[in-house]
Amino acid sequence: MPSSAPPSRRRRPKAPRAPETPVAARPGEALVWTDGACSGNPGPGGWAAIVCGPDGAEPVELSGGEAHTTNNRMEYTAALEGLRSLAHGSTVCIVTDSTLLLDSMTKWVHGWKKKGWKTSSGDPVKNQDLVMALEDEIARHAEVRWHWVKGHETGAEHAHKVLNDRADRLAVAAARAAAG
């Protein structure tokens, strides 16, 4: 039965996301597991990046927070700080559970730049400072690829993404610390 809602209020159905595939580091590639958290939005927030260096290097946990921020800013910051921790010319895969971060950096950024950092509706791009900083940081590396995982899943069947859960816990702890 057709919707009785006015055309401006109808929502387009979301396209189904491809099934999740476990991430695997390629030879010589670092994996950076990222997450952001916010208590209130805006509110105190935290970010975390777990950097697994190439060829089995011991993971390094990075985290931080801000007293007044948004969840999206923390997601961007996690990826940015993870990339900043790596040497120039690195090959890296950013692993994120944020579709906004993933889509921003793999689909939308090129159009935003062409349109003078405006969205398709003509509004200024939110968090442009962080997206631009990420672009600059990506340019410092040999190759950066992106991998999405569904977040907030634990248990034996999700053991392949235990570091996503760990990044989430670190980001939440950093948000709590930022709240004072």
N, C-alpha and C positions, 0 to 999 in steps of 0.2 A: 504494500500500500504506500503511495507517495506521501512524503512528509508534508504536514500542514504548516510547518514553520516557514516564515518568509525566507526568500532565497538568501538574504544576507546573513541569516542565522543558521543555515544548514552547515553542517560540518562535512568536509570531504572525508571519506574513510582513509585511514592511513594505509599506505602500502606496507605489506608485510615485510619485516626485516629478514634478511637472509638468516638461515639457521647459524647459530654460533659454532665456530670451529675453534678448537684449542690452538693457542699460539705456540709457535716453536721458533726459537732463535735460529737464524741462518748463520752459517760459519762467519765468525768475526763480528757478529752483530750483538749489540747490547740491547737488552729489554728494559724498558722503563715503565713500571706499573704505577699508575697515577690515580688519585682521587681527591675530591674536594668535599667539604662538609660545611654546613652553616646552621647555626641555631637561631631560627628566625631568618627571614630573607627579605630585607637585609638584617644583619645581626653579627655576632661574633662568628668568625669562620676559621677553618683550618684547611691546609692542603698537605698532601704527602706524595712522595715519589720514592719508589723502591727501585734502585738502579742495579740491575744484574749485568755486570760487565761481560764482555765477550769471552767465549770459551770457558765458561764455568767459574768466572771470578766470583768471590764472595759478595752477596748483595749488600748494598749500602742504603740505609734508610735515611731519608731527608724529610723534614716537615717544618711547618711554621704556621703562623696564624695572624689574623688582623682583628681588631676589636669591632670594626664596623665594615662589613663587606657583603657580598652575595655568594651564593653557591657557585654560580657560573664563573665568577672571578677566581674563586678558589680552584675550580677545575682547570682553567687556563693557567693559573700560577703553578699548579703541580707539574704540568707538562713543561712549562718554561724552565722551572728550576731543575727538573730532571735533565733536560737538554743542556742547561748551563753547566751541570756537573761533569759533563763528558768532554774529553779532549777534542780539539779542532779536528775535523776530518773523520769523525766517528761515523759508523754505520749503526743505525738505531731503529728500534720499533717501539713506538709509544703505545702502551696497552691502556685503554680507558673504558669505563662503563658509561661515559657521557656521550650521548648521541649529539648533543649540541657541540661539544668540542670536536668530535670526529667530523661532523658535517661542516662546521665552520672552516676547518683546516683542509678538508679534502674536496668540498663541493662549492661553498659559497665565497671563499676569500677571493677567488679570481674575479668574480662578478663585482664584488664590493670594490675592489681596486679599480676596475674599469669605470665604475659609476662614481668615483670620487668618495669612496667609503660611505656609500648610501645603500640601504636595503632596497629590495625590489619595490617596496612601497614609497621609497624616497626619504625614509627616516635615516638619521645617522646610525651607523653600526654601533651597537652597544659594546663596551669593553674593547673598543678599537685600539687603545694603547697596548693591551695585552696581546691582541691578535697581531699587531704590527711587531711587537717584541718577539713573538713566536716566529714570525716570518723571518726576522733578522737572525734569530738563533738557528732556525732550520738551514739557512744559507751557509752557516758555519760548518755544517756537517756534510759528509760525502753522500749520505742517503738517509732519509727519514721516511719510514712507512708507519701507518696507523693500523691498529687492530682493536676492534670492539669486542667486549665481553659483557654478558649480562651480569649486573652487580647484585650484591646482597643474596648470594646463594652459597650455602656452605654444605658440608657433608661429603661423604666419600665420592659420590658421583660428580662432585665439583672440585675435587682435589687439584685438578689442573689449573685452577685459578685461585689457589690459596693466597697468593700475593695480592690479589685484588681485595680480598677480605682484610688482609693485613694493612694495606694502604688505607682502607676505609677506617679501620680502628685508629690508625695514626692520625688521620685527618680529623676525626671526631675528638680525639684527645687534644689536638692542637687548637681546635675551636673552643673546647672547654677552658684551656689555659688562656686563650685570648680574651675570654669573658671575664677573667680575673677571679 
